[in-house]
Amino acid sequence: MKPLLFFLITCLTAGDLYSGIVNHDLKVRIDPVNSGLAVEDSITLPEHKDKAVFSLHRGLAPSVLTDGTELTEISKESGGDNISAEYSVTLPKGVRTFKITYGGRINHPPADIAENYARGFSETPGLITSDGCYLAGATFWYPKFGRMLATFKLKTDLPEGYDSVAGGDRTWHTVKDGRAITVWNASSPQDEITLTCGKYTEYKASDKNPDSYVFLREPDDALAQKYLAATRRYIEMYSGLIGRYPYEKFALVENFWETGYGLPSFTLLGPKVVRFPFILNSSYPHEILHNWWGNGVFVDYEKGNWCEGLTAYLADYLTAEGQGKGKGYRMTALQKYSDYVRGGKDFPLREFRSRQSSASEAIGYGKALMFYHMLRTSLGDEKFKAGLRDFYRNNKFKYASFDDLKRSFEKQTGRTRLDNFFTQWVERPGAPELALKNVRVTNDLGEPAIEFSIVQLQEGPAYELEVPVSIYLDGISRPRLKRLLVSKKEELFRYSAPVRPVRVDLDPEFDIFRKLSPLETPPTLSRLLGAEKPLIILPAGASSGTSSAYEAFALAWNKDKGNLPEIRKDSEFSALPKDRQIWLLGRENAFYPAFAAHLAGAVFSAGRVMFDNQEFPLAAGTFVFADNNPGDPAYSTGLIITGAPEKLQPLAAKLPHYGKYGYLAFDPEMTAIKTGGWEPGDSPLSVKLEPSRITPVYPDRKPLAAPESLFSAERMKSHIAYLASDLEGRGPGEPGLEQAGRYIYQLFRGYGLKPFFDGKFTQGWSENNQPLRNLAGVVEGSARKGEYVIISAHYDHLPSEKGKIYPGANDNASGTALMLELAEYYAKQRPERSLIFAAFSGEEEGRLGSRYFVKNLSREMLSKMNADVNLDSVGRLEGGRIIFLNSGSSDKWVHILRGAGFVTGTDYEASSQNLDASDQESFIEAGIPAIQILSGINADHHKPTDTADKIDYPGMVKEAEFLKEIIDYLAGDSGRLTPPPAQTIGAPSPQTPSTGIQSPGAGSQTAQKIPSEERKSATGLVPSFEWQGKGVKAESVIPGSPLSRTAFRAGDVIIKINGIPTYDLRTYSRELKKYKPGEKITLTYFSNNQEKELEVELAEK
């Protein structure tokens, strides 16, 4: 966010407020311990001005040093701020420059602001303390002349050990005689001058313009380097999208309390915020972008704040769009508007000034970003980008408004063409409400057609809309996409098609700003959290101790004193109110049975609850559920039940962070163990004309811009093209395998890796009368080069068979290509620990290569291995989640993966089960923590159809970025990974006395090989490796497989095969191996929290 300053200088006209530029030459001496400052300021007014009014912090006692200049304090009218005093200055004729001096104490401690509750931020007009200082426009620490822009030279004088950061370019920096002297120059005008100070450790990158800085309160080189690299990527991206970065530097500054401020040429982030791993790809680009919008083009607040919505669209939304999550982001924005903007809280976008509440945020950020999204979809990407560039070019370092935006975009459309668009979205409050009516299929002249009416339900005149419509034809998964111009309250449309239409959806991807129907999206906690004066109903029949805990929770509900809940007992109601947002507390609540019966996504029984096909004991945790109010789905009802009422107090602080979810489960320590959302019901904007099992498939959307990756899809494509196409298979003993080995060898040498095997890159031996060869190269560490992290991939595949060639593009040319890409990158870096890049052979024959590699490591070398990261079958991500297997091999993996997910924004799932799926198991058997990354299971596995043209190369770039975060952690200054006790990952097995290595086959009684050539039968289930409940959950079902022809669906959970329990993937695999293709088995499974059975005939794997 950009901190905002509102003040009124009543004796100046609007023209005076904005006209001209004031120059300040400031010399500032700061006393942090005593909250003091002393300032001398030489001020030059704009031409033709010999009289002006400025504001200055009360108590600073300014005095003029220029002869002939008069300085007079003037009284302020009521309604202004209480921080500043106002002064009138009159200069001699022909004089524009005068000098004043002033000083005093400034110390306003940060205070909680109600609208910042969910973000945990506090705000202050300004303060100077021993921890540091923050002096902004709202502090009035320098003479502020209305809304006139300022250029400045700022010299700060601080005690040694402190440093300062301000806008502009640093031109002098020295420490002398116990004082730190710094000079900041801003030759480009700014709308205010902000100065911060503290005890910083400074980091700088000056390889490219602009200079990049990081100022941290504690030394942390790794963190600083991440921010410096991110700064470079985002500045380059936005410079290409909008225009050249407007300043000569950008600095990340760690503040001494929690903030998230975007300031001219720097950002001020709090000590917790700056260390949140997800900030790098969420708030940080938002703050950088503010240097174009808000600090490069200034906001004319009197005409509306266009800036926050545009920044949110081109930062937060753009990040989500690049991750394939744009639809969900848009839906959430619409949902917040529908949930929070109620009861007279609506206002036109033109009237938005700053975020004051959830409702104002839903308009100023949410409605605004949808305004820009609709403008973009109407104009097209290229014209939209051209409009942005024109707006920036013509308004740089000037105040601008929505009117200036309109002028720039009308250069792309023609003058006045956007009049109605801007009027209805900027000047008019409210939002359209859509309905789909009168849907029918006709058959005129032998050609099927569909007719339907689009109705606008909102009060007032119709909006002019471009409504996206999806029309589905019988048997075709990809819909026909149309954009229909709608300008009346009800319009009839007709679409002819060569195939019978079976379904029609209005705005299925949430591309129009509109008020959602409550049935269009599933109930979420945000509806309740955004409620105005919600009703909390407590159980009258609870015990005294439990009742006290419920009452304490209810009283701690809201920090916004203007929106406190109404707290009542269930005994006061004969029925739930229909027109309220309601919270129910406790199983003792009289309305608990009715809520439990109405909630479609959960099944409650005596002492237990099941949702998402997983069962929980109610006494063992705390649960939160959201549902529609049974009396009116426009309102919501929430239920909170707990086995430990004394744990409710921290829940009040946690809940605002979980608004997007429909259900929450917390363990006894109040750690969230399950979060999720309900499935949406039948949307009123979707009509199915006949039963259909079509899963909608929408085309991918290219993001407006994306930061350049460190990794290359084209390089990985060239590796896979060679390994999977030119070699005609990479089976044991085949020439193609030998050629693949030579290819890897040449690349290792070319990257500058050092040989791992006693001066050689290769390790050769024979097994089963076949020659085998491993390859390994090393990037030596900078500090702990005697400690190692292994990045491995097998480069073999299946042998040719009866003239059939098995290209093995995904399995495992993809893993080898990804390993090579990482090797090329890290060869140019110097991580603290050494990295071993290993290419193994013989994986398809039972991990022969990795077993041999581990077996021949000395005991000493084994003790130096921190972890193995194994890459196998990583080329078919296709918008899905990255999968990690064997995360139970160390209790640290879950934290490492979570951090990487936060930083990259990429979804993943992890299985802690001990699955013998690839070479990582050889390291786990030796006591070395190891995981495997893969992109999922597909129908081309171990088939001639596993070809290079099916590889998702952009997905492999995402995997490389994710792996970089993992490797950086493992090879950095973090502690060593340690395996958990042996019994948690498999029974202990015999060890070879000379090396401490587990003997071949060790752990086989617990590590289940998947996939296995011993198991020839298949159901078509693609398992969810992340599932921690009982049974095997289906992530998806392979099309054309046995299960795809049944009622079984993704999300269902298999719990038995022919009556034998399948507690996990291991037991499921074991049971399935008992049967051959063509045999029929009975599966018992949970679907929609109900136990069901089906019979399925197994297919050949």
N, C-alpha and C positions, 0 to 999 in steps of 0.2 A: 504494500500500500504506500501511497504518497501522503505524508502528514499534511494536514490541512490547516490553513489559517483563515479565519473569518473575523473581520473587524469592520467597524464603521467610522469613517471620518466625515462627520456631517457637514463640515464647512467647506468641503471640496466637491466640485462637480464630478460626474462620471468621467468627463474628459481629463480633468486634473489627475484623477486616480490612475489612469493608464498611460498618460502621455509622457514621453521622454524617458531618459535613462539617467540614473544617478550613479556617480562613481564615488567609491569609498576607498580611502587609503588608511587602513586600520592598523594600529599598533596596540596589541592586547597582551597584558600581563595577567596571568591567572595564578591564584593561590588556592590550590585544590583543598588543602586541609581546612582553610577558613571560609570556603565557599565564596571567595572574593575575586573580583576582577577590576582592573584599571585600564581604561581605554583612551587613546588619543585618535581621533578620526578627522582626516582632512576630506571634506565633502565637496564635490563639484556637481552643481545642479545642471539640468538641461539648459540649452540656450534660451534666452528671452525670459528667464525666470529669476526674479530678484526677491521673491517672497514664496515661502512654502511652509507646510505644516508637517511635522513628523511625530511619531510615537516612540517612546522609550520606556523601558521598565521602570516602574515606580521606585523611588529611593536612590536612583543612580546620580542625581544632582548634577546635571550637565552645566558646564560653563563655557562661554565662547572665548576663543583666544585671538580672533581676528578683529582688528580695529574697525569700528564703524558698523559692525554687525550687531543687530539687536535680537535677543533671544527671550521669549516670553512664554511662560506656561499658561495654557488656556484651559478652561473648564470643559469637561466632556458632558455630552447629553446622556441621559439615562438610557440604559440598554446596551452600552458598550461593555468591553471586558473590564475586569478589575485589576489587571496586571500592569497595564501601561498608563502613562501620563502623556499628554499631548502638548507640543510646543510649537509656537510660531516663530519663524526666523525671517528677518528682513535684512537684505544685503545692500551695501552701497550701490549706487547706479554703476553699471558696467562690470560689477564683480559677480562671479559665478561660484567661486571657491571660498570656503570658510572652514575654520578648524575649531573643533570643540574637544573638551576632555570631560570624562565622567568616570564614576566607579562606585562600588558598593558590593553587596552580597546578593547572590541569586541561589535559592535552594527551595524548590518545590518538589517534595518527594513524590515518586510515582504512585498513582492511585488506581485502583481497579475501576474500569469503565464497564457498565452493564453490557454494552453491545460487544465487548471484547471477551465476554465470559467464556465462550466456546474455544477461543484461541488462547486464553490464559494470559493475555497481555494487560499491562498497566500503562498509563500515559501520564505525562507531565508537560507543562509549558516549558520547563527548562530547569536545570540544576547544575551546581558545581559541588562536587564532594571529593573526598580523598580517593574514591573508586574511579573517578573520571568526571567528565563534564559533557553536557548536551545542551547546546544553545542554538535555538532555531528561530525562524521568523516569529513564531508565536511567543517566544521569550521576550521579544523586543530588546534584545541585548545590544543592538546597534540602532541608530536612527532610521526608522522605516517610514518612507514617504508614500503612504497609501499603497496603491498597487503598482507604483512605478517600478520598472525593472532596475537591476543594479549590476554594475561591474565593480570589481574590487581587487585591491592588493591587501592581503591579510598577513601580518607578521605576528606570530604568537611567541610568547616568552613564558616557559614553564620550568618547574624544577627538574633537574636531571633525573631521568628514569621515566618521565612522562613524555608523551608525544601528542601531536595534534593532527587531525584530518579535517579538511574542508573541501568545498567545491573548487574546481579549477585545477591548475597545474602546479606541482611543487617545484619551485625554482631555487630554494635555498633550504639547507637542512644541516645543522651543526650543533655540537654540544661544547660549551665553553664556560669555564668558571662556574661550573655547577648548574648551568642553565641550558635548556634545550630550546634552540631558536629555529623556527621554521617559517618560510614564506610561501603563501599560496596566492597564485595570480589567476583571476578569471576575467579574460578579455571579452568573452561572450556574455551577453546579459543573462541574468538569472532572476527568478521571481522572488527569491529570498536567499539569505546567507545563513548556512548552517555550519556550526563548528562543534566538533567533538574532540575529546582528549581522553587519554588513559595511559596505563602502563602496558605498552604493546611490544610484541615481537613482530618485526616487519619481514615480509617476504615480497619479492618483486620479480616480475618477468618483463623484460624490455626488448624481447626479440622482434616484436612487431608493434606498430602503432595501433591503438593507444597502449601506454604502459599499464600493466596490471599489478595491483598491490593486494596483499592480504595483511591485515593487522589483527593479531590474536592476543588475547590477554594471557595465554599460556603457550609456550612453544609447542608446535605440532606440525612438523614438516609435511607429514603425509596428508593431513587435512588441508594444509595450505596449497600443496601441489594439486590436489583435486579441484580446489576452487580456482586456481590460476588456469588450469586446463579448461574448466567449464566456462570461465570468463571468455577465453579466446574463442571457443566454439560458438557461444551464443552471440558474441559481438559480430563475428563473421557472418553468422546466419542472418541476423537482423539487418546488418549493413547491406547484404544482398537483397533482402526483401523490401526494405524501406528507403535506405540511403545511408551515406557515411555516418558513422558514430559521431555525435556532436561534440565530444570532449577529447582531451588529450590523455586522460587516464580513467581507469575504473578501479575502485578499491572496495573490497569487502572488509568491513570493520566490525569486530565483535564488541557489542555493547555490554554494559554491566547490569542491565536488567532486560527482561524479555521484550523485544521489539521486532518489527519487521518493516522497516522504513526504506523507501526508495528515494534517494536524494540526488541532486545534481552531481554526477560522476562518482557516486559511491552509494553503498547500501549499509544500513546499520541493523545487524541481526543480533538477537539475544544469545547468551551463552549456551542455552539448551537448543534453541532453534538452529544455530549454526552447525551443531553436531548431529542433528537429525539426518540420517542418510538420504531420506527422500527429498530434502530441501534442494539438492543440486538439480533435480529435474522437475521441481514444482515452483516453490516460491522464488528461487534464485533467478531463473530466466524472467520471471515477472518483474523483479526489482531491476534487473538490467534493462528490460524493455522500457521502464519508466524514464530512461534517459532520452528516449525518442518522444514518448507520450507523457506529458506532465512536466518533465524537466528539460525537454528539447523544444516541444511545442507546448506552450503554457495554457492552462485552462482558464477561460473567461467564466468564472463560477456564476456570475450573475445571469448568464445565459444557459447554464446547465453544464454538468460534468460529463462530458463525452469520453473522458480519458480512462476511467476505471474499467468500463465495459470493453473498450477497445484493447486495453492491456490484457484483461482476462481472456479475451478471444484469441489474441495472438501469442499468448504465453501459456496459461493453464489449459485452455481448450486445445490449442495447437499441439501441446505435448500429448494430451489424450488422443487426439486425432492421429498422431504419428504412431501411437501404440495400438491403433485399431479400436479405440474406446470412445470415439466421437459420439456415437449414438447414445451411449449410456450417459455421457456428460451432458448432452442436450436434454435428455429425459430428466436428469436430476435438476437441471436449471428450471425446467417447466414445473417439475414437482414442487420445488421450493416456492415458486410463485404461487402455485395453487394452495400449498399448505400454509404459507406464512402471510400472504397478502389477503387478509380478511378483515371484515368489520371496520370499514372506513380507512384502512391503512394504505389504500392505493393512491397513486399520484402520477402525473405525467413524467416521462423520462426527463423532460426539460427541467423539472424542478429538483432533480437529484443533485445533491451537493457532496455528501459523504456518507459512509456507512454508519448509521446510527442504531440499527436494529436488524433483526433477521429479515423483516419486511423491506426495509430500505435497501438491504443487500440484494434481495431477490429482484428488485427493480433496477438499481443502479449498476449491478454487475450482471445478473441473470438476464433480465429483459434486454439490457443493452447488448450483451454478447449475442443474443439471438437476433437482435436488430442487425448487427454486422453480418451475422451468418446468412440472414435472408438477403441482405444486400449483395453479398458475395454470390449466392446461388442464382440470384437474378441476373447479375452482370456477367458471371463467369470469372474464373480465377485470374486470368490475365488482365482484364479490365479492372477488377477489384484491386489487384496489386498496383496497377498504374494509378488508380485513384489515391491509394495510400501514399505513393511516392510524391504525387503532385501536392497533396495536403501537407506533407512534411517539408517539401522543398519551398513552398510558398508561405509557410507559417513558422519556420524555424526561428526560435528565440522571440516569438511573438505570442500574444494572447489570441486564442482561437475558440470558436464555438461550433455547435452543430451546423450553423449556417455556412461556415467556412468548409466544413466537411462536404456539405451538399454541393457547394460550388466546384470542389475538386472532382467529385464523382460525376457531376453533370458534364464535365469535359469528356467523359466516356459515353454518356447516354444522349447528350443534347440538352440544351437549356430548358428548364421547367419540367423535364421528363420525370424528375424525382419529387416533384412538389407534393403529390398525394402520399407517396411512400413516407417521406419525412414527417408530414403532418400527422398521419394516423399513428405512427409509432413513437414520435417524439413529443407531440403536443397533446395527444389524446390519452387519458388514463384508461386502464382496463386492458382487456385482451379478448380476442374472439373465442367463442365456444362453438365447436363443430359437431354436427351429427350426420350420420349416414342413414338415409331412409329410402323407401320405395325401391328396394333392390329386387330385380327380377331378370330372368333370362328369356330372351325372345328368339324366335327362329324365323325371321323374315326372309323370304325368297331363298330358303334353304341354307342361309348363313347364320350361325349362332351369333348372338350379340347380348350384351349386358347393359341394362339401364339402371340408373341410380340417381338419387337427389342428394346434393350437398346443401346442408342447412346451417345457417349461422344463428345460434340460439341467444347470443348476448343481447342485452338491452342496447338501444341506440341504433344508429345506422350500420349498414354492412361495411365490412372492411374489403379492400381490394387485395385479394390473396392469389398466390400461385400455389395451389394445393397439390402436393405429390400424391399420386394414386398408384397403387399396385394392383394389377389384375392378373389372377392366376388362371392358367388354362389346364385342363385335365391332363395329368401325367407329366407336366413340365414344372420343374422345381424353380427355375428362374422366372420371376414375374415380368409382365410387361409394365414398364415404368412410364407414367405420363405425368405432366404438370398441367393442371387445369386452371384457367383463369376464372376466378369466382369473385363477382362484385355485387351480388344480390343476396338477400336473406335466404333465398331458396332457389336453386338452379338444377335443372335436369340434364343429365349427360348420358350419352350412348356410345358404346364401343363395340365394334364388330371384330370378330376373330375367326381364324380358320378352324379353331378347336373350341369346344364348349367351355365357357368360363365357369369356374367353380368357386371362386372367392374374390372379394374385393376389399382392400384396406385403404383407409385415408391416412395420409401422413404417418406411415408405419415406422419411419426412422426419426420422427420428431424434428422435422426441419422447419416448422412454423412456430412462432411464438403464439401460444394459445393457452387457455385454461384447460387443464386436463380434466377429463371425467374421472371421478373417483374409482370407477371400475376399469379404467384404462391401464392403471398401474397397480401393483400390489400394495397393500397397506404397509407403511413404514413408520418408524418411530419419529421421523421428522414432522409428521402431521401433528403428533402429540406435543413434541418439543416446541413447535412453533405456535402452539395454541394460545389464544388470548384468555387469560384467567381460567386455566383448566380446572376441572372438578376432580378432586382426589377423594375416593371413597374408601374409608378404613373399616375394617371388620369390628363390629361392636362386640362380638363374642370372643375376641382374642384374649389371651391371658394378659395380666397386667404388664409383665416384662415385654412380651411381644408387642402389645399395644403401644407401649412407650417407644419402642424402636420404630414402629410404623409412624408415629406422630413426629419423632425427631427427623425421620427421612422426609416426610411431607414438608416440614418447616424449613428444611435445608434446600428445598426444591429449586428456588429461583433467586438469583442475585438481583434481578430487575425488580426493584421495589414497586414499580408502576404496573407490574403484571403478576402479582402474587396469586397463587392458586386458591380456590375455594376448597376447604377441607371439611368433609362431612362424614357421618357414620352410615353404614348400610341400612341400619334400622330406621333411618329417616326417609327411606324411599320404598315405595311398593314396586316400582319398575325403574329401569335405567332411563334417564332423560334421553330423548331422541336428538336433541339439537345442541349437544355439548360434546366437547372433547373430554374423555373420561379416563382416569387411571383407577384401576382396582388393585388393592393391595391385599395379598394373603389368600391362602387356600381356605381360611376361615370365613372369607367374605361371602355374604349371602348370594352375591351374583357370580361367584366363581363357577358353579356348575353350568350356568347358562353360557358364560364366556367359553368354557371348555367345549361345550357341545357345538357352539357356533363356529369356532376356529377350524377352518377346513384343512389347514396344513399340519395339524397335530392331533394326536390321539392321547387322551388322558385316561389313566386307569388308577387303581388304588396304589398310591405311592410312587407312580412312575409316569413318564411322559415320553412319547415317541414323535420325533419330527425329523424330516430329511432321512427317513428310514433308519434312524438311529435312536436307541432307547436310553433314557437317563433315569436314575433314581432321584426323586424330588428332594429327598432329605439330604442329598450330598452336594447341593449347590444352590445357586441363585439363577432364576430364569426370568427373562423379560420377553413378552410377546405383544405384537401389535395386530389389531384386527379392525375391520370396519365396524362402526356402530350398527348393531342389528336394526335399529329404527331408521337410520338414514346413512347410506354409505358415504355421504359428503363429510361425515364426521367419523372419528376413530375412537376406539377403546383400547387401552393397554392394560396388561396384567403383569404384576410383579409378584413372584412367589419365591420363597427362600426357606432353606432348612436352618439358616443361621441368621435370625433377624438383626443381631448385633453387627452383621457385616453390611447392612443396608446403607450406613452413613456414607462410605466412599462411593456408593453407586450413584448418588446424586451428582457428584463431580464427573463421573465417567460417562454418564448417559449422553450428554451433548455431543460427544465424539462419535456416537454410533447411530446418528440420525438416519443413515441410508439403509439400515437393516430392518428386517421384520421380526427377527428373533435373535436372542442372545442367551448364551449359557456360560456361567462363571463357575469355576471350581471353588472349594472352600476358602482359598486365599484370594478370591475375587480376581483371578486371572481369566480372561476370556478364553474358553476352550472351544466354542463353536459360535460362529456368527453367520448369518445368511439372510436371504430374502425369500418371501413366498413366491410361488409361481403366479403370474398374472392370470386373472380370470378371463372371461369372454369380453373383449373390448367392444364397446358400442360402435367403434369406428372400423370394425372388421365384421364382415358378413360372409359366412360359409354357406354356399348354396347346396352343397351335398357333402357327405362325409369324405374326407380326404386326408391322406397321411403325408401330404407334401410338407417338407421342411423348407421354409423360404430361404433362398440364396440371393443375397444382394451383392452387386459388384463392389469391389474394394474402392475406397476413396483415397486419392492421393492427397497427402497433407499439403497445405499452402507453402510450407517450407520445412526444412529439417536440418538440425545441426549435422555437420559432416562427421561421419564415424571415423574412428581410428583404424577400422578394419574394412577390407575390400571384398565385396561380393564377387567382383570380376576375377580376382586372384583365386578365390576358392572355387569358382566355376571352372577355371582353367585346370586346376588340380584334378577335380572330379572328372572333367572331360577326358583327361589323359588316363586316369586310373580305371575308369568305368567303360571307356569306349574303345581305346586303342589296343588294349592288352588281351581281349578275348578271354576274360576270366583270370582270377588270381588264386587258383586252387593249388594245393600242395604239389610240388614237383613240376608245375607248369611254367613255361617260359614267361608268361605274363606276370607271375609272382616275382620272378627274378628281375624283370624290367621295372616293376614297381619299386622294389628295393633300391635299385640303382638310381631311380628318380628321386627318392627320398634322400639318399646319400648325397647326391649332388646339391640338393637344396640345403641340407644341413651345412655343408661346406660353404656354400655361397652366402648363407646368412651369417657366417662367422662363428658358429657354435664350436665348442671344443669337444673332441672325442671323449666318450665316457669309458670305453673298454680298453684301458691300458694303451692309450694312444691311437685307438681305432674306433670308428663309428659303428662297426658291425660286431655281432656275436653269433658265430655259426656253430651248429651241431646237427646231428642226424637223429631222427626218431621215426619209428615205424618204416624204416628203410627209405625215408624221405629227408633230403637236406632242408634245414630250416635256418632262418636268419632273423635276428632282431637288430634294430638300429637305435642308437641313442646318442644325443648330443647335449652339451651342457652350456647354459648361460651362467657364468660364475657370479656369485653374490658379492655385494659391495661390503658387507659387514660380517655376515655369517656364512661365508662360502663353504664351510664344512657341514652345513645343514642343507637338506634338499627337499624340494617339492617336485613330484613327478607328474607330468602331463602326458598321458598315454593314449594310444589308439591302435587297434589292430588293422593291418593293411591287407590281410589275406581274405579270401572269400571261398565260395563253393567251387569245386572243380567242374569242368565241362562234363556233360552227361548226355550221351546219345545224340550228339550234334547240337545240344542246347548249350548256349552260352549264358552264364549268370553274371551280368555286369557288376552287381553289387554296388550300385551308385550310393544308395543310402547306407547299406551294410557292407563295407564300412569305408568306402571312398570318402563319404561325407565327414566322418570322424577324423580320418587322416588329413583331409584338406583343412579342417578346422584346427587341428594340432599344428600343421605347418604354418597357418596364418598367425597363430599365437607365437610360434617360434620366431617368425620373422619380426614380429612386433617386439618381443622381449629381448631379442638379440641387440636392440638399440637402447634398451633400458638397463638399469643396474639395481634390481631389487636387493634387499638385504640378504635373503637366502638364495642359494643356487637353485636353478631350475633344470630338471632333466626332461628333455623331450624324447619320448620313447615310442617307436613303432614296432609292434609285436606281430609275429607270425604265429600260425597254428592255433588261433583262437577258436576257429570253427571245429577243430578236432579235440577240443577240451582244454582250452587255455594253455596249450603247450608252450607257447613263447613266453607268456608272463610267468608261468610256473618256473620255467628254466631261468628266467631273469632273476626272480626272487631267490631261487635255490642257490644261485651262484654269488649272491651278495654275502660278504663277510658279516660276522656278528657286529663288528664295529660300524660297517656301512649301514646295516639294518637300523642300528640305533640312531643314525643321523637322518633317517627318512621321516619327514614331518607328516606327509600325506600323499595320496595318489588321487588325481582327478582323471577319470577314464572317459574317453569320448567314443561313443558307439551308437551309430544309427541316429544322427542328429540332423538329417537333411529334410525332414518332412514336418516342420513345425506348423505351417499352414494356418496361422492365426491361433493355434492352440497354446497350451501352457508347456513350458519346459519341464521335463520330468527328471528328477534325481532319485536314483536308487541307492539303497544301503546307507541312508543318512543316520541310521542307528549305530554306525561303526565309530562314531564319536558324539558325545553330547554337545559338542560345539557346532556341529554341522547346521543344526536348526537355526542358530543365531547368525552364522555366516551367510546362509541362504536368505534369511529374512533381510539382512542388511543389503545384500546384492539386489534383492527384489525391490527394496525401497529406492536404492540409487538409480536403477535402470527403469523402474516402472513396469517391468516385464513380469507377467504372471508365471508362476511355477507351482509345481506340487512335488512333495518329497515323500518317499516311502522309507520308513525306518526298518522295515522287514529285511531279513538277511537273505537276499535273493541272489543266486548265483547266475547272473545274467550275462556277465562279461568279465574282462580281465581284472576288474577291481577286486574280485573275490580272492585272487592270488595274493594280493597285498593284505587283505583282511585276515586271511589264514595265517599270515606271518605277524599279526599284531599291529599292522600299519593302518590307520584310519583311511578309508577310501570311499569314493562315491563314483557313480556313473551318471553321466548326462545323456539323455536321449530325447528325441522329439515325439516319440509315441510309436504305437504299433499300427501297421497298415497292411492292406491286402497284397502288396507286392513283396512282402518279406520272403526272402529265399526263393524268388521266382525270377524267370528271365525278364519280367516286366519292371524290375528294379533298375530303371534307367536314369541317365543324367538329366533328361528333359523334365523329370518329375520333381526335381530338387527345388526346395524353397530357399533360394540364395539370400534374399533379404532376411528371412528367418534365421539363417546361419549367422548373419551379422549381429542380430539381436543376441544370439547365443554367445558369440564372441565377446560382446560387451558385458554380458552377465558373468561369463567366466573370468574376464579381466578383474572384476571386483573380487571374486573368490580368490584368484591367484595373488592379487595384490595383498590381500589379507594374509594368506598362508605364507607368502614370501616376505612379508614385512616384519615389523618388530613385535608382532603378537606372540603370545605364548604357544608352546608346542601343543598339537592335538594329541589327545590320549584316548585309547579305546575304553569303552565301559567295561565292567566286569564281564568275564567270558560268557557267563550264563545268559546275559542279556542279548548277545548276538549269536550265540551258538554254543553247543557243548564244547568244553576244552578237548583238545586232541593231542596226540603224542608229538613231541618236538624232537628234531634232529639234534643230538647233543653238541655237535661241532658248530652249528650255526644258530641254533635257537629257532629254526624255521619249522613250521608245522609240516608234517609229512604229506605227500600228495594224497589228495582226497580228504584231507582234514576238514572237518566241519560239514561234510556231505550229509550227515544225518540231520542237519538243520538248514543248510543253504540249498534252496531249491533252484535247479537250473531252469531258467526260462529265457528264451525259447529253447526247447530241447528236441533234438531229432528223434529221441525215443518216443515222443508223444506225437502221433500222427493225426489224431483227431482234434477237431476244433468246433467251438460253438459260434464263434464270431464276436465274443465279448472282448472289448478293449477295456482293461481294468483301470480304475482310478487308483493310482499308486499312493495317493495322499490319504486315502480313506483309513481312518483309525478305528472305525466301529467293527462290529461283528459281521463276518461275511465278506463277500467280494462285490464291490460297487462297480457298476458299469459307467465308465467315462463316456463311452459311445458304443455303438454296435456297427460292425462292418457291413456295408450294404451288400445284399446278395447272400449273406451268411444264414445259417439255420435260425439263429435268434431273430434276424431281421424279418422273418416271415411269421413271427408270433407277436403276441401282445407285449412282449418284453421291451422295455425302453431304457434309454440312457437315464441314469439315476437310480434304477432298480438295483437291489442287492440280493445276490444269490447266497443262501444260507445252508442249502443241502443239495447233494447229488445222490439220487436214489436213496434218500433218507439218511445219508451219512453227512454229518455237519461239515461245512467248509468254513472254518473260522477265519481263514485268511488266504492269501494267494498261494501259499505253500501247500495247504491242505486241499485247496481247490485243484491245483495242478496235479497233486498226487492222486486224487480221486479220478480226475479226467483221464489219466494215463491208463486206467484199467480198461478203457473201452476203445473200440476200433471204429473207424469211419463206417457209417451205415447203421450202427447200432443206435437204438433209441434209449434215452435216459429221461428221468423225471427230475426237473429242477424245482426246488422250493425257494421262493424269493419274496422279498418285501417290495411292494410297489404302492406308493401313496400311503405308507404306514400300515398297509394291510398285507397279511401273509397269503400268498397265492402259490399255485402249482401249474406247471405246463410240461408237456412232453415235447422233446426235440430230437430230431435225427441228426447225429453227428456227421460232419463233413470231413473230408481229408484236409489236413493242414497244408 
